[in-house]
């Protein structure tokens, strides 16, 4: 899977950026902070996922003074060429066309193109509270197997109906999360071992689990906690209480990992997800890595650069310092004031 070309109009500080062609291999966007490197990667990510990895609202994505932002690009996959065109208004839902035809559901695009994004906020996956790890889990599930959105009207009435819905939907989500961890944990640990010389333990800490009959175990656990739930007026059983246990050298990463170890663990989780997606769909997703080197020592910076260059497919990273451009880079883009200029070798 490769991005053939991309165009941003009125997206963040990019009044008009068009890059054609987008080369293969490791591409480095370099420039001082605040010039638009992260915005460029965010725009490419939005083209693939129809969501921003940085904000939930669309307003901040639109350049000051404009009514909407526009992102266009063409993706080449094993089976087809996919033209994606997205209009992002300051308010309301984005309008999306795939091969000139409007699409309503994100999954209609996500089934065809895939991208994995790493940014500094991913440190919260390791150091933050469990909600950040649950969000990562769900992003992994969607990247591996684009989910069907909820399309049934109304909500069930009464406690028993709510329980039935929670068990039905929750068990499906728990199984998907467990399989996602099974797929991404081994390559994530391999990536971490390549940097640190020891592995990253990554295990799914499900709030409720059974190898035999998950639904029965789920219902029994709900009944067991019913009194506590009524007292606390909160649902205490289900995937909304899940976590992911991360450990380095047999110690919990959240409490005991150094800053560099935590940063490397967060990055390796995304690299592991990228590998898992490649194995699932038969081709590498576009890998977007924002500011990967800031918390790493020089030796590990070099190692990461070499590993990213050797992954195959297209990998786009951003760096603020010219000295951080990896020797193994296949192409370099200079970013200044919302403009991108590919360097000529």
DODO-71315 format. One record per residue (C-alpha): x, y, z; residue number from 0; residue in one letter. Coordinates in pm, 1 decimal. Example, Ala and Ser with C-alpha at 12.3 -4.5 7.8 and 13.67 -1.06 7.14 Angstrom:
BEGIN
<<1230.0,-450.0,780.0>,0,"A">
<<1367.0,-106.0,714.0>,1,"S">
# end
This chain:
BEGIN
<<0.0,0.0,0.0>,0,"X">
<<140.9,336.0,-97.3>,1,"X">
<<30.7,697.6,-115.1>,2,"X">
<<87.4,816.1,-472.6>,3,"X">
<<19.0,1186.7,-406.8>,4,"X">
<<-144.0,1406.0,-144.2>,5,"X">
<<-288.8,1756.8,-138.9>,6,"X">
<<-387.9,1973.8,158.2>,7,"X">
<<-586.3,2296.5,120.9>,8,"X">
<<-660.3,2521.5,417.2>,9,"X">
<<-567.0,2238.8,654.2>,10,"X">
<<-413.8,2381.9,973.0>,11,"X">
<<-136.8,2614.9,850.7>,12,"X">
<<-115.0,2453.9,505.4>,13,"X">
<<-285.6,2694.9,265.8>,14,"X">
<<-199.2,2473.5,-29.2>,15,"X">
<<41.8,2183.1,-12.0>,16,"X">
<<64.4,1923.1,-286.5>,17,"X">
<<327.6,1650.1,-294.1>,18,"X">
<<352.9,1441.5,-609.2>,19,"X">
<<488.7,1185.3,-627.9>,20,"X">
<<526.3,1053.6,-273.2>,21,"X">
<<831.7,825.6,-281.8>,22,"X">
<<870.2,484.6,-126.4>,23,"X">
<<1081.7,411.4,178.8>,24,"X">
<<1166.3,633.5,475.2>,25,"X">
<<1062.3,996.6,419.6>,26,"X">
<<1169.2,1265.8,666.3>,27,"X">
<<979.7,1593.2,708.3>,28,"X">
<<1227.3,1834.8,867.4>,29,"X">
<<1189.1,2190.4,991.8>,30,"X">
<<1169.4,2401.6,1308.5>,31,"X">
<<883.6,2352.0,1551.4>,32,"X">
<<558.4,2521.8,1455.3>,33,"X">
<<620.0,2518.2,1079.9>,34,"X">
<<368.9,2245.8,989.6>,35,"X">
<<542.6,1906.4,1007.0>,36,"X">
<<294.2,1752.3,1249.7>,37,"X">
<<7.9,1915.6,1059.8>,38,"X">
<<126.1,1744.0,742.5>,39,"X">
<<133.0,1401.2,906.9>,40,"X">
<<-204.5,1470.3,1068.5>,41,"X">
<<-353.3,1555.3,729.1>,42,"X">
<<-226.0,1233.4,574.8>,43,"X">
<<-361.0,1039.1,872.7>,44,"X">
<<-702.4,1207.1,831.7>,45,"X">
<<-706.9,1105.7,465.3>,46,"X">
<<-677.0,740.3,568.4>,47,"X">
<<-879.9,727.2,890.5>,48,"X">
<<-1120.7,1024.8,866.2>,49,"X">
<<-1023.0,1120.6,1220.4>,50,"X">
<<-751.2,1337.0,1368.6>,51,"X">
<<-503.9,1173.8,1609.0>,52,"X">
<<-476.0,1507.4,1791.9>,53,"X">
<<-823.4,1663.5,1830.8>,54,"X">
<<-1184.5,1544.2,1830.5>,55,"X">
<<-1343.8,1858.7,1685.5>,56,"X">
<<-1305.2,1965.4,1323.2>,57,"X">
<<-1275.3,2340.3,1387.6>,58,"X">
<<-901.6,2342.9,1474.0>,59,"X">
<<-824.3,2158.6,1149.6>,60,"X">
<<-944.8,2446.8,930.3>,61,"X">
<<-702.1,2729.7,856.4>,62,"X">
<<-797.3,3067.2,1005.1>,63,"X">
<<-1023.8,3259.2,766.7>,64,"X">
<<-1133.2,2952.4,567.4>,65,"X">
<<-1472.9,2783.9,579.1>,66,"X">
<<-1343.2,2430.5,529.4>,67,"X">
<<-1027.9,2228.0,483.3>,68,"X">
<<-975.3,1988.4,193.2>,69,"X">
<<-758.6,1678.2,177.6>,70,"X">
<<-712.8,1474.6,-137.7>,71,"X">
<<-489.4,1185.1,-228.3>,72,"X">
<<-459.9,863.5,-421.9>,73,"X">
<<-365.1,534.6,-260.8>,74,"X">
<<-235.6,232.9,-448.7>,75,"X">
<<-321.3,-102.3,-291.4>,76,"X">
<<-265.1,-458.0,-402.3>,77,"X">
<<-608.2,-463.4,-563.7>,78,"X">
<<-687.7,-109.0,-676.0>,79,"X">
<<-614.9,262.9,-691.4>,80,"X">
<<-829.1,453.6,-439.9>,81,"X">
<<-891.2,826.5,-483.6>,82,"X">
<<-994.6,982.3,-151.8>,83,"X">
<<-1135.2,1336.0,-124.8>,84,"X">
<<-1236.5,1484.4,210.7>,85,"X">
<<-1397.9,1817.9,292.4>,86,"X">
<<-1366.0,1914.1,659.2>,87,"X">
<<-1599.9,2200.6,757.6>,88,"X">
<<-1544.3,2406.6,1069.2>,89,"X">
<<-1864.0,2252.9,1211.0>,90,"X">
<<-2051.3,1936.2,1129.1>,91,"X">
<<-1953.2,1609.7,965.8>,92,"X">
<<-1685.9,1574.2,701.9>,93,"X">
<<-1792.9,1496.3,346.3>,94,"X">
<<-1602.6,1209.7,189.4>,95,"X">
<<-1576.1,1075.4,-164.4>,96,"X">
<<-1400.3,755.9,-263.5>,97,"X">
<<-1333.5,723.2,-636.1>,98,"X">
<<-1567.1,1020.5,-691.7>,99,"X">
<<-1861.2,854.9,-510.8>,100,"X">
<<-1987.5,987.1,-174.2>,101,"X">
<<-1948.5,753.3,124.2>,102,"X">
<<-2138.8,778.8,450.5>,103,"X">
<<-1960.0,535.2,678.0>,104,"X">
<<-1596.4,547.8,780.3>,105,"X">
<<-1564.2,172.7,742.7>,106,"X">
<<-1629.9,204.0,367.1>,107,"X">
<<-1290.0,372.8,341.1>,108,"X">
<<-1110.4,197.8,626.1>,109,"X">
<<-1163.3,-140.5,461.2>,110,"X">
<<-959.4,-22.7,163.2>,111,"X">
<<-675.7,186.6,310.4>,112,"X">
<<-487.1,167.4,639.9>,113,"X">
<<-246.8,394.1,827.0>,114,"X">
<<-81.7,380.6,1169.2>,115,"X">
<<10.0,705.5,1348.4>,116,"X">
<<252.2,758.6,1636.6>,117,"X">
<<281.3,1092.0,1817.0>,118,"X">
<<414.1,1224.8,2148.7>,119,"X">
<<68.4,1185.3,2306.4>,120,"X">
<<120.3,808.3,2280.1>,121,"X">
<<336.2,832.3,2589.5>,122,"X">
<<3.8,836.6,2778.0>,123,"X">
<<-57.0,479.0,2659.7>,124,"X">
<<231.6,374.4,2883.6>,125,"X">
<<225.3,638.3,3156.9>,126,"X">
<<-140.7,745.7,3165.9>,127,"X">
<<-453.2,598.3,3320.7>,128,"X">
<<-626.6,287.4,3177.3>,129,"X">
<<-855.3,490.2,2949.3>,130,"X">
<<-556.7,569.4,2725.9>,131,"X">
<<-472.3,200.6,2690.4>,132,"X">
<<-835.3,112.9,2616.4>,133,"X">
<<-835.9,378.2,2343.5>,134,"X">
<<-518.3,226.5,2198.4>,135,"X">
<<-678.6,-116.8,2209.1>,136,"X">
<<-982.4,3.8,2019.0>,137,"X">
<<-767.5,186.1,1763.4>,138,"X">
<<-581.2,-141.5,1712.0>,139,"X">
<<-905.6,-332.6,1661.9>,140,"X">
<<-1029.5,-78.6,1406.4>,141,"X">
<<-695.0,-81.7,1222.3>,142,"X">
<<-699.1,-460.7,1200.7>,143,"X">
<<-1068.6,-516.9,1139.1>,144,"X">
<<-1271.7,-202.1,1061.2>,145,"X">
<<-1577.6,-218.0,1284.3>,146,"X">
<<-1941.3,-196.6,1192.1>,147,"X">
<<-2095.2,115.1,1340.6>,148,"X">
<<-2401.1,89.5,1563.6>,149,"X">
<<-2699.5,124.8,1332.1>,150,"X">
<<-3000.2,12.4,1535.8>,151,"X">
<<-3239.0,285.2,1651.1>,152,"X">
<<-3331.0,345.8,2012.5>,153,"X">
<<-3200.3,187.9,2329.4>,154,"X">
<<-3324.6,-112.7,2523.0>,155,"X">
<<-3552.3,-46.3,2819.2>,156,"X">
<<-3505.3,-203.3,3163.1>,157,"X">
<<-3207.1,-343.4,3345.0>,158,"X">
<<-3226.7,-693.1,3195.4>,159,"X">
<<-3229.4,-557.2,2842.3>,160,"X">
<<-2933.0,-336.1,2920.7>,161,"X">
<<-2747.5,-634.8,3065.6>,162,"X">
<<-2819.2,-839.5,2753.6>,163,"X">
<<-2685.3,-565.4,2528.3>,164,"X">
<<-2377.8,-517.3,2745.2>,165,"X">
<<-2299.0,-889.1,2743.3>,166,"X">
<<-2359.1,-927.0,2370.0>,167,"X">
<<-2160.5,-623.7,2254.9>,168,"X">
<<-1908.3,-635.0,2538.9>,169,"X">
<<-1810.8,-998.3,2479.6>,170,"X">
<<-1751.6,-926.6,2110.0>,171,"X">
<<-1531.7,-627.9,2197.0>,172,"X">
<<-1339.0,-824.3,2460.6>,173,"X">
<<-1262.3,-1102.3,2212.0>,174,"X">
<<-1153.5,-849.2,1948.4>,175,"X">
<<-928.4,-668.4,2196.2>,176,"X">
<<-773.4,-996.2,2311.1>,177,"X">
<<-697.1,-1100.9,1954.6>,178,"X">
<<-556.3,-757.7,1871.2>,179,"X">
<<-312.8,-783.4,2162.9>,180,"X">
<<-218.9,-1136.5,2055.8>,181,"X">
<<-136.4,-1002.1,1709.4>,182,"X">
<<56.8,-686.4,1802.1>,183,"X">
<<235.5,-784.7,2125.5>,184,"X">
<<500.6,-1016.9,1973.9>,185,"X">
<<624.2,-771.5,1706.5>,186,"X">
<<609.1,-484.6,1958.7>,187,"X">
<<829.2,-682.5,2198.1>,188,"X">
<<1065.4,-768.4,1912.4>,189,"X">
<<1097.3,-400.4,1820.2>,190,"X">
<<1161.4,-306.1,2183.8>,191,"X">
<<1420.6,-581.3,2224.2>,192,"X">
<<1601.7,-445.8,1919.6>,193,"X">
<<1636.3,-111.8,2097.5>,194,"X">
<<1682.1,-207.7,2460.7>,195,"X">
<<1819.0,-560.9,2455.3>,196,"X">
<<1521.5,-692.7,2650.6>,197,"X">
<<1156.1,-742.2,2570.0>,198,"X">
<<834.9,-552.0,2636.3>,199,"X">
<<565.6,-760.4,2804.0>,200,"X">
<<221.2,-662.7,2677.1>,201,"X">
<<-82.5,-852.3,2805.2>,202,"X">
<<-455.2,-786.5,2797.8>,203,"X">
<<-601.9,-734.3,3145.3>,204,"X">
<<-967.9,-798.5,3074.3>,205,"X">
<<-1215.2,-700.8,3344.1>,206,"X">
<<-1401.5,-1026.6,3282.7>,207,"X">
<<-1273.1,-1331.2,3097.8>,208,"X">
<<-1336.9,-1700.1,3039.3>,209,"X">
<<-1173.7,-1945.2,2802.7>,210,"X">
<<-1493.2,-2152.1,2800.3>,211,"X">
<<-1808.3,-1937.1,2790.9>,212,"X">
<<-1735.2,-1567.2,2808.3>,213,"X">
<<-2101.3,-1464.3,2793.7>,214,"X">
<<-2193.8,-1684.9,3091.3>,215,"X">
<<-1897.9,-1555.9,3290.5>,216,"X">
<<-1997.0,-1199.6,3198.8>,217,"X">
<<-2356.3,-1247.7,3319.2>,218,"X">
<<-2240.9,-1414.4,3641.6>,219,"X">
<<-2000.1,-1131.0,3715.7>,220,"X">
<<-2271.2,-870.2,3656.9>,221,"X">
<<-2501.1,-1049.4,3898.9>,222,"X">
<<-2221.1,-1074.8,4152.5>,223,"X">
<<-2156.7,-698.8,4139.8>,224,"X">
<<-2521.0,-589.6,4109.9>,225,"X">
<<-2549.1,-452.7,4463.7>,226,"X">
<<-2226.1,-253.5,4430.9>,227,"X">
<<-2341.4,-114.1,4095.9>,228,"X">
<<-2671.6,4.4,4242.3>,229,"X">
<<-2496.3,166.0,4537.2>,230,"X">
<<-2237.2,340.0,4320.6>,231,"X">
<<-2477.1,406.8,4030.2>,232,"X">
<<-2214.3,289.8,3785.9>,233,"X">
<<-2149.9,-15.7,3570.9>,234,"X">
<<-1855.3,-201.7,3722.4>,235,"X">
<<-1829.8,-500.9,3488.1>,236,"X">
<<-1732.6,-495.7,3123.4>,237,"X">
<<-1474.2,-381.4,2868.6>,238,"X">
<<-1494.3,-21.2,2991.2>,239,"X">
<<-1295.9,-148.6,3292.2>,240,"X">
<<-1025.2,-324.3,3088.8>,241,"X">
<<-655.1,-241.0,3092.2>,242,"X">
<<-331.9,-348.1,2926.0>,243,"X">
<<-40.9,-458.3,3144.5>,244,"X">
<<294.4,-332.9,3014.6>,245,"X">
<<621.3,-435.9,3176.6>,246,"X">
<<993.6,-406.2,3111.0>,247,"X">
<<1241.9,-624.8,3297.8>,248,"X">
<<947.9,-769.5,3496.0>,249,"X">
<<850.8,-429.0,3633.3>,250,"X">
<<534.8,-238.1,3547.6>,251,"X">
<<618.8,15.9,3277.2>,252,"X">
<<380.1,279.5,3409.4>,253,"X">
<<552.9,307.6,3745.7>,254,"X">
<<905.3,181.0,3689.2>,255,"X">
<<1009.5,246.7,3327.6>,256,"X">
<<1246.0,537.0,3269.1>,257,"X">
<<1124.4,817.5,3044.9>,258,"X">
<<1327.4,676.6,2756.7>,259,"X">
<<1194.4,325.7,2815.9>,260,"X">
<<835.9,450.1,2832.8>,261,"X">
<<880.8,649.6,2511.6>,262,"X">
<<1036.6,351.3,2334.4>,263,"X">
<<755.7,124.6,2458.9>,264,"X">
<<489.2,359.9,2322.4>,265,"X">
<<663.7,379.6,1985.7>,266,"X">
<<714.1,3.1,1967.9>,267,"X">
<<345.9,-59.0,2037.6>,268,"X">
<<261.8,139.6,1721.6>,269,"X">
<<532.4,-38.2,1524.9>,270,"X">
<<393.9,-369.3,1647.2>,271,"X">
<<45.9,-264.3,1536.3>,272,"X">
<<181.3,-170.7,1193.6>,273,"X">
<<337.5,-515.1,1159.1>,274,"X">
<<14.7,-682.8,1273.7>,275,"X">
<<-187.3,-488.2,1014.1>,276,"X">
<<60.2,-584.9,741.0>,277,"X">
<<24.9,-951.9,831.9>,278,"X">
<<-354.8,-920.2,837.9>,279,"X">
<<-403.2,-747.3,499.2>,280,"X">
<<-94.8,-866.8,311.9>,281,"X">
<<68.6,-524.6,259.8>,282,"X">
<<217.0,-261.9,492.6>,283,"X">
<<-1.2,29.5,602.4>,284,"X">
<<128.4,383.0,571.6>,285,"X">
<<328.8,448.8,888.1>,286,"X">
<<327.8,807.2,1018.3>,287,"X">
<<568.9,881.9,1304.6>,288,"X">
<<567.8,1230.7,1454.4>,289,"X">
<<880.4,1334.6,1645.6>,290,"X">
<<1009.3,984.6,1725.7>,291,"X">
<<1356.8,1079.3,1848.9>,292,"X">
<<1304.4,1350.5,2110.5>,293,"X">
<<1325.2,1121.1,2414.8>,294,"X">
<<1584.3,876.9,2281.4>,295,"X">
<<1961.2,877.0,2321.5>,296,"X">
<<2177.0,901.0,2003.8>,297,"X">
<<2236.8,525.7,1982.2>,298,"X">
<<1868.1,444.5,1996.7>,299,"X">
<<1787.3,725.4,1752.2>,300,"X">
<<2020.0,561.0,1502.4>,301,"X">
<<1869.2,219.2,1568.0>,302,"X">
<<1513.7,345.6,1521.4>,303,"X">
<<1612.6,521.9,1198.8>,304,"X">
<<1765.1,202.7,1062.3>,305,"X">
<<1465.4,-8.7,1161.4>,306,"X">
<<1217.1,236.0,1010.0>,307,"X">
<<1412.3,247.4,683.6>,308,"X">
<<1417.3,-131.7,666.1>,309,"X">
<<1041.8,-181.7,723.7>,310,"X">
<<935.6,-155.5,361.3>,311,"X">
<<642.9,42.2,226.3>,312,"X">
<<615.3,412.0,308.0>,313,"X">
<<720.9,554.3,644.1>,314,"X">
<<690.7,929.8,701.0>,315,"X">
<<855.1,1078.1,1010.3>,316,"X">
<<905.4,1433.1,1135.2>,317,"X">
<<1214.4,1581.0,1300.6>,318,"X">
<<1292.1,1936.2,1409.1>,319,"X">
<<1671.3,1916.4,1390.5>,320,"X">
<<1868.7,1857.9,1072.9>,321,"X">
<<2109.7,1646.0,1276.9>,322,"X">
<<1825.6,1400.4,1345.9>,323,"X">
<<1760.8,1318.6,978.6>,324,"X">
<<1854.9,947.7,960.5>,325,"X">
<<2140.0,851.7,730.5>,326,"X">
<<1910.8,578.8,598.1>,327,"X">
<<1637.6,819.5,479.6>,328,"X">
<<1524.7,773.9,121.0>,329,"X">
<<1377.7,1125.2,83.6>,330,"X">
<<1365.1,1453.0,275.6>,331,"X">
<<1094.4,1719.8,276.1>,332,"X">
<<1175.0,2068.8,406.6>,333,"X">
<<875.1,2218.2,586.7>,334,"X">
<<850.9,2594.6,642.7>,335,"X">
<<543.9,2808.9,720.7>,336,"X">
<<299.1,2551.0,592.1>,337,"X">
<<486.9,2475.2,270.5>,338,"X">
<<666.0,2152.5,180.0>,339,"X">
<<963.3,2137.2,-56.0>,340,"X">
<<1106.2,1794.6,-142.9>,341,"X">
<<1484.5,1807.1,-156.3>,342,"X">
<<1651.4,1725.7,-485.2>,343,"X">
<<1931.7,1474.1,-443.3>,344,"X">
# end
